[in-house]
Amino acid sequence: METETESSTDSLAQPSAAGALPTGGALGLVMGGGGARAAYQVGFLRCLARRFPDLSVPYLTGVSAGAINAAHLAAHHGTFRQAVEELAALWCNLTIDSVFRVDARSLLSKIGRWGLRVTAGIGGRNASPALRALVDTSPLHAFLTETLHAVNGEITGVRYNLAKGRLRAVALSGASYSTGRSVTWVQGEQIPEWERPNRISQNTTLTIEHVMASAALPLFFPAVSIDGEWYGDGGMRLTTPLSPVLHLGASKIIAISTRYARSYEEASEPQIRGYPPPAQVLSVLLNSVFLDQLDQDAFRLERLNRILARLPPEKRDGLRQVRLLILRPSTDLGKLANEYEPQLPRTFRFLMRNLGTRQTVSPDSLSMLLFQPDYLGRLVAIGEEDAERRADEIEEFVRAGAEDGA
């Protein structure tokens, strides 16, 4: 979705490239950001895979940590259930030092160099050119290279599944620090490139660098260089997170959010007392960048669907209705992070507390970095439980065919 109505109209105007599937329609899966909270998505997928072990999902899109999940599903050679179970095992056994270095020497060295850079003057002669982020994510690069079975950086399983016809396209998004544009990297069969204000797509062969770039949390994780441009977390500029899967050709979409939908009473309750600490400022900022956009995009899509439903097919000007199902956490995943914070590595815990994570009720910024097996396993379980509560609705949605005009 481009502007308030442009994305839906432009994307929906494109005819779907998909034929009939056993479960009906051209299904697209959208997995957004949220750092460690992307483990919640895996819980939903486990429930879905139990009901549909051989489910075909021709269109996969991911941004930020959701790009890791999308890349894994797109590259796996087995059934949908096998791919999901392996993904769940990876998340439940993930440790923080598999994502970034947490030893005291590395963390304190980077903080010291940040201080020297500020006191020397940004861009000054004495500034350290090698200082790029708060943490070193080389462990994540090594982890993804191994788990995605990359060959010379290429995620070769994607090419395999495209050749077998099990996948039609996968798209990952990043934000270019060099140009300020959102770039969606697409690997698929006969997918036309698109261009919108400050957003473009590029057909390419997906690599570990694309996944790393999409998942590069600003300031915390270093930017990644691809084709001469520097990229960070895709959620920063992707104001219309449903747009990529619509452009690919999906006629029905499952989107998994990691944002808890607070009630009016909960939303009115202050999260802090007194002046906001850096952790609270970061939480609001990261939520606005990575989690709020899906809600707005879904609202626009549903509104356009209602307009199209009142028009006969010949009056729709080539537009098509697209079914949408969104799953959200029943639990505040940020507030839940407080229970697991004491188990963080000592130096990293000390740094996060100095940012004020103990002064806010829901430290969302902490929850995005809490790559601990106990917390991650809890998120997977919550996602599974939430999906089970809506299992009949999900099954009906997956089995239903595309509506007339889709």
N, C-alpha and C positions, 0 to 999 in steps of 0.2 A: 504494500500500500504506500502510495507516494505522498500526496498531500491528504487532506481530510477525505477525499473521495478518489483521488487519481490512482493510487496503488491498486485498489480493488478493481477499478474500471479497466486500467491497462492490463493488469495481470489476468483478470477474468475474461478479457476479450480474446486471449490466446486460446485456441482450441486445445483440448487435452490430447496428448500424444498416446494416452494409454487406452488399451482395449479392456474388455471385461475381465475381471479377476475372479477367482473362486469366491472371494469374499465381497465382490461387487465394488465397482468404481476404482479410481486411481488413487490409492491411499498415499498420503504424505505424512511424515513424522517430523515434528518441529521440536528441537530440544535447545532451550536457551541457556543462559549463563547462571552464575551463582557460585563459582568456585567449587569448594567441597560439597556444597549443597546439591550439585548435579548427581550425587549418589541417590538422591530421592527419585530421580527419573528411572533409575535401574529397578527400583522396587515396583513401579508401575509396569515396566516392561516384563518383569517376572510373572506378574499376574496375567498379563496379555499373552505371554508365551505359553503358559499352562493351558489356556483355553484354545490357543491357536499355535500349536508347536511348529507348524509348517507355513505360518503366515508369510505372505509376500508383501513387502513394503517397497514399492518401486522407487519412491522418492524420499530421500533422507536429507535433512538440513540440520546444522548445528552451529552454535556460536558460543564462544568462550569455552567453559568446561563441557558444555553440551556438544562441542565439536569433537571432543574425545570420544563420547558415546556414539556419535554419528559415524565417525571414522571406523570405529570398531565394528559396528553392525554392517557397514558397507564393505568391509574387507574380509569378514569371516567366511570361511568356505562351507561351514556346516548349516544346519537348519536354523530357523529363527530361535527356537528354544535353546539350541546348543550355543548360539552366539550370545544370547542373553545370560545364560548360566555362567559362561566364561567371563562375561563382563562383570557380573555380580561378584564372582570370586576375586577378580582383580580389585574392585573397589573395596570389598570387605577386608582385604589383606593389605591395602595400601597404607603406608606410613608416611609421616610428614617428611622424613629424610629421603623418601623416594621421589618427592616433588621438588624440594629445595634444601639447600644446606642449612642446617640449624646448629652446627657446632659454634661454640662461643667465639672462636677465632674468626670465622667467616663473618658472622653477624656483627661483632664489635668492630671489625676492620672496616666493613661497609659503612657503619654508622659514623665512625671516626672520619672516614673520607668524605662523607656527606657534610660533616661539620667543617672540614678543611675547605671543601669546595665553596661553601657559603661564605666563610670568612675571607677566602682568597678572592671572592667575586666570581660569580658564574661566568664562565667563558674566559676568565683571566688566565694568565700564563701559568699560574701555579695550580689551576684546576686539573683534576685527574680526568683525562679523556676516557679512561676505562670504566669509570663509575657509571652504571646504567640503571641500576635498580636496587631496591632494598635487599633482595635475596638473590642467590645464585641458583638458577633452575636447570643447571646441567644434569642433575639426577633425573628430572622429568624427561628430558630429551632422551637419555639412555633408556629409561623405562618404556617410553612410547616406541622407540626403535625396536626394542625386544618384543613387546606385547603385540604390536601391529605388524610384526614380521617384515619390516621395511628392508628393501634392497637398494643400497646407494641412496637412501633417503626416500625412495618411492614406496608408497603404500600399495604394493602390487596386487593385493587381494581385491582392490576396487576394480582394476582392469579385468581380473579374472571373472568377477561376478557380472560385470557389464557384458563380457563376451558370452557368458552362459545365459544371458537374458534374465538373470535373477534380480538385477538392479537396472534402473533406467538412468538415474542420475543421483549424485550426492553433491551437496553444496555447503561450503564452510565460509564464514565471513570474517573479515578483519578490518581494522580501521587504520588507514594510512596516516602516520604522523607527518609524512613528507608532503602530501597533497591535501590532507584534511578530508578525503573522501572515504566512504564505505565501499569496500571491494568484496564481492562475493565470488569465490573461486569455485568453479563448477567442473566436475568431470562426469560426462554422460554422453549419451547417444543423440546426436542431432538436436542439441539444445541451443536455440538462438541466443546470442548475447544481448543484454539489455543495458540501457543507460537512462538514468534519471538524475535530477539535480543532486549533486554530491554523492551519487551512488551508481556504481557500475558493476557489471559482472565480467569475469574473464574465464574462458574455457581453458583448462589446464590439466596437467597430471598432478594429482594431489601428493604431497610429500609430508614428512614429519614437520618440516618448517611451517607449512600452512596450519597444521594443528597447533603448533607452539605459538604462532602469531595470533591465532584466534583466541587462545586461552591466556594471553599475556596481560594479566591484571595491571592496570596503570599504576606506576610508581613502585608497586611491589615486585612485579616480574619484568625482566628486561624486554625491550622491543626486539623484533626479529627482522632481519633483512631478507627481502625477496625481490629479485629482479631490480635491484638498485633502490628500492624504497623500504622505509622502516615502518613496521606494522605493530599495532598493539591490539588489545582485546576488541573483538568484533562488536561487542555490545555498545561501544562508545558512540558509534555513528549510525548503527542500524536502527533507525527510528521506526521501521516497519518490519518487524521480525517475521511476519507471515508472508511477506512479499516473495522471498526466494522460492519457497515451495510452490507458490502460485505460478510463478514464472516457469518453473520446471514442468508443470502440467497437472498437479494434483487436483482432484475434484472433491476430495474430502480430506480433512486434516485433523490429526490428533496433535495437540500442543501440550507439552508438560511444563508447567510453571514451577518454580521453586519458591514462589512468594506466597506467604500465608495471607489469606483474605481476612483482615481484621473486621470485626463488627464495628458499628458506629461508636458504641461505648468504648471498645478497646482502642479505636483510633483516636478518641478524644482524651485518652489517658496519657499524661506526659511520660516519656521514656526516661527522662532525667530530671534532676532537681538542681537548679542553679545553672551556671554558665556551661554550655555544651563542651565536653572534652573532645579532643581530636577524633577519638573512636566514634563518637556520635555523629560528628560532621562527615566522617568517611562513610558511615553506614547510610546516611541520607543520600550522599552523593552516589554511592555504588548502587543503591536501590533505584535511584532515578535513572541511572545509566543502563543497568542490566535487567531490571525487573518490571519497571512501570510501563515500558513501551508495549509489551504484549497485551496488556489490558486495553490500552487505547486502540491498538490495531484490531483486536477482536471486536471491540465495540463498532468500529467502522465497517468491518466485514459483515457483522450481523445486521447492521442498519441497511446496508446495500442489499443483502439477501431479502430483507422484508420489502424493500422497494421493488425488487425484481419479481417477488412472488405476487405482487398486485398487477403485474403487467403480463399480457399474453406473450408467448415466445416471439412472435413476429415484431413485437414492440420493444424488445430488449436490446436492440442495436448490437447484437453479437455477444452480449454479456452472458455469463453463466452463473448460476447459484453454486456455492461451495459450502458443503457441510463442515461444521467445526465443532470439535469436542475438546474442552480444556480441563485438565486435571490439576488441582492445586492442593498443597499440603493442608491437612486438618490441624496441624500443630505449627506454632511459630518456631521455625527452625533456628532463627537468631537467638531467641530466648533460651531454646534448648541448649545452645552452645555453652551457656554458663555452667551447666552441669559437668561438662567435660574439660573445661579450661584448666583445672588443676593438674591434669595429666599431661599438659604440654611440656616439651623440653624446657628446662629451667630458664635458659637465657632468652629463648623466644617468648616464654610466658612473661618474663620480667619486662621485655620490650613492649608487649601488647598491653600489659597493665599500666605502663607508663603513658600509653596513649589514651587510657581511660576506659578500658573495656569493662572494668568492675564498677564503673559509675553509671552505666546505662542498663536498663532492664533487658533490652534486646540488642546485644552487640553483633549486628549483622556483619560488620567488617571482619570480626573474629570468625564467625561461622563460615565465611568464604575461604578461610585459610586453615581451618581445623581438619587437616587431612590425617585423622587418627582412626584406627580400625574400629574402636568402640563407637565413636560418633558416626562414622560412615555406615557401620552396620545398623545402627539405630535408624538412620535416614532411609536405608533400603527397606527396613521393616515397616516404617511408617508409610512409605510409598506403596508397598504391597498391600497393607491394610486399607489404605484409602481407595486403592483400585478395587479391592474385593468388595468394599461397600457399594461400589458402583458397577459391579461386574456385569449385571444384566444390561444396564444402559450401554456399557462399553461393547458388549457382545452384539447388541442390536445395531450399534453404530458401525461396527466393523463388517457385519454381514450385509447391511443395507446397501443397495445399489445406488449409484448416482442419480440425483433427481432429474426429472425431464429438463432439458436445456443445459445440463451440466456437461 
